[in-house]
Amino acid sequence: QMKVKALQKIKEEERNERKRAAQEMKERRKNAKLLEALRQRNLNLYLPDEEDETAEERDTRLLESLKCSSHNPVSLNEESQLVWPVRLLYPEHATSDLIQQCSEVHCLSDHLSYMFSA
């Protein structure tokens, strides 16, 4: 009885480890695609240089900065288009709006006209 429970626990831990490894691999592929899309578009995103930093470390910092900027980080949609969160600030009213997903192929004016239509 105890041996069976111990074997089940070992199998469950192995399964969980495989699932975790598969999830990490999926996340790495997604990040690599996002970095490649940013490079292809020649976007100049400001990120202060750090001494003795490898390209991989810089890419990691860049991805982290893109993720922490919003609950909806910069991503690629199914059509390989960059999707950005856009925050609109209204300092005179001390408020803001958030467009959670704004594709690179859509005009910002379309979003604004929808938001401010009479």
Buried (B, 14 or more C-beta within 10 A) or exposed (E): EEEEEEEEEEEEEEEEEEEEEEEEEEEEEEBEEBBEBBEEEEEEEEBEEEEEEEEEEEBBBBBEBBBEEBEBBBBBEEEEEBBBBBEEEEEEEEEEEEBEEBEBEEEEEEBBEEEEEE
